Amino acid sequence: MKIYLSAPLFTQMERKWNRMLADELSERIEGAEIILPQDFKFSDSFNRAEDFPKLFDACLETLEDADLVVAVLDGPDVDSGTAFEVGYAYARGIPIIGIRTDYRMSQDRGLNLMLSQCCDELLREMSFNEDLEQLVRDLTGKILIALRNMDAPSPAE
């Protein structure tokens, strides 16, 4: 099973947190492959302008192949790349589990309603807690439920 981790990836702290989250999920969900777009690299570089079209294509192809998207939806305004990936996944029918640790409020469940309504599930773990293990336990539970729902026959079947 492939889980695409959509998250901001521009600072050392963001990249480190993404990696820790991916590692914890990999340990807890048997057979899960956690895809971190921050690892996509072309021409031995992560950020050469000439490679941007390849990077864009790689993100879309990997996202289309994902079974599920986990999206980090923190910040006063969600990261623009993450917002795009959530919208793309929603349009493709890929289940989305959003994570919001940011305690700032917005329209719906702490988010812009266009993002909150895309999420099949939204995990709210306030940043005051600082307990990554608890967040991962709660997130794992939501992922496993989403996967069971994907495998369950629809009522019309």
Secondary structure as the mmCIF struct_conf table of DSSP 4:
data_model
#
loop_
_struct_conf.conf_type_id
_struct_conf.id
_struct_conf.beg_label_comp_id
_struct_conf.beg_label_asym_id
_struct_conf.beg_label_seq_id
_struct_conf.end_label_comp_id
_struct_conf.end_label_asym_id
_struct_conf.end_label_seq_id
STRN STRN1 LYS A 2 SER A 6
BEND BEND1 PHE A 10 THR A 11
HELX_RH_AL_P HELX_RH_AL_P1 GLN A 12 ARG A 28
BEND BEND2 ILE A 29 ILE A 29
TURN_TY1_P TURN_TY1_P1 GLU A 30 GLY A 31
STRN STRN2 GLU A 33 ILE A 35
HELX_RH_3T_P HELX_RH_3T_P1 PRO A 37 ASP A 39
STRN STRN3 PHE A 42 PHE A 42
TURN_TY1_P TURN_TY1_P2 SER A 43 ASP A 44
STRN STRN4 SER A 45 SER A 45
BEND BEND3 PHE A 46 PHE A 46
HELX_RH_3T_P HELX_RH_3T_P2 ALA A 49 ASP A 51
HELX_RH_AL_P HELX_RH_AL_P2 PHE A 52 ASP A 65
BEND BEND4 ASP A 67 ASP A 67
STRN STRN5 LEU A 68 VAL A 72
TURN_TY1_P TURN_TY1_P3 GLY A 75 VAL A 78
HELX_RH_AL_P HELX_RH_AL_P3 SER A 80 ARG A 92
TURN_TY1_P TURN_TY1_P4 GLY A 93 GLY A 93
STRN STRN6 ILE A 96 ARG A 100
BEND BEND5 GLN A 107 GLN A 107
STRN STRN7 ASP A 108 ASP A 108
TURN_TY1_P TURN_TY1_P5 ARG A 109 GLY A 110
STRN STRN8 LEU A 111 LEU A 111
HELX_RH_AL_P HELX_RH_AL_P4 LEU A 113 SER A 116
TURN_TY1_P TURN_TY1_P6 GLN A 117 CYS A 118
BEND BEND6 ASP A 120 ASP A 120
STRN STRN9 GLU A 121 ARG A 124
TURN_TY1_P TURN_TY1_P7 SER A 127 PHE A 128
BEND BEND7 ASN A 129 ASN A 129
HELX_RH_AL_P HELX_RH_AL_P5 LEU A 132 ASP A 151
BEND BEND8 ALA A 152 ALA A 152
HELX_LH_PP_P HELX_LH_PP_P1 PRO A 153 SER A 154
TURN_TY1_P TURN_TY1_P8 PRO A 155 ALA A 156
#
